[in-house]
Amino acid sequence: GVAERHPRAYAVHGFGSCMNRRYPEDALLLIDPDRNPRNGEAVLADVGGMRLVRCYHRGASTLMLSPDSTEPWEDVVVGPQDEPVRILGVVVWYQSLRDVC
């Protein structure tokens, strides 16, 4: 059913602890490039050539991509004068890699 609801979705291998409150540290994440993110949703973003999974928070003139982690990670805050961030899609499904392999 997930594939039918998100026909252009693709999977990425997420690793690291930056989102470990939401997803296992070694997980497969399904990304829907056609979905517009809502505040609080996890997104895959391109920030200066680096791809990150973070929580999306859009304000009036800034964008904040924040971790959801038990460990200290920096927020990414982007204002009008900063280089734009590309949102590559919204995380719509995940599964621990250990459940697959």
N, C-alpha and C positions, 0 to 999 in steps of 0.2 A: 503494500500500500504506500509506503514512503516513496518509492521510486515513481509510482504513478502520479503522486501529488507534486513531485519535483522532477520533471522529466529531464531537465538540463543539469541536474545536480552532479557533483563529482566529489570523490573522497580524497582527503588529505590525511597524512599521518601526523597527528599532533604529538609532540613530545615536550617534556619540561614541566615545571611545576607552576607556571604562571596562571593556570586556570584549574588547579587541582581541587578546588571546592565544587566545581561543576563536572569536570571530566577526569577520568583516570589519566595519569601522567604519560601513558603510552597508549593512545587511543586512535581509532579511526573516526574522523569527523566528516559528516556529509554536509557539503556546502551548496546552498542554492543561490546561484548568481542572479536570479531573476527577482528575488525578494528584496524589498526595501526594508532596511533595518528599523526597528523601533527601539526606543530607549530601554536599556537594560538587557537587550539581546546580545548574544555572542556573535561576533563577526570575524571573518578573515579579512585583514586589511594589508595593503601594501604601503609601508611607511618608509619612504626614501630607499626603495629597493629591498627592504627587509619585510618578510611576511610574518604577521602576528595574529594570534587569536586573542581577542580582548572583548570586554563588555563595551558596548556602544552607548555613548551619552551625548546627545546633541543639544547644545544650548542656543541662545539667540545669535551669538557670533563665534562660538568656539565649539570644537569637537573634542571630547575626551574619550580615550580608549583606556580602560582600566582593567587591571588584572583582578581575578577572583581567586586568591591564593592564600594559603596558610603561611607563606613566606613573603618577605618584603620584595616587591617589584615596583618599579616606577610607573606612574600614569604617563600616557602620551597625551599632551594637550596641544591642540592645533588651533591657532587663531587666524584671522584674516590675512595677516602679513606672512604667515608661514607657508611653506611648500604644501600643496594639496595632498591629501591622503586619498588613496583609491580604496573603496570598499569593494572587495571581490565577491562577497556573498555573506549570507547568514547561515550559521550552524543550525541545521534542522534535525539532526540525528547524530548519535554517536554510539560507539561500541568499543569496549576494551579490546585491545589487540590480542590479549591472552585468550579471549573467548573465541577468536577467529582461527588462530594458528595452533 
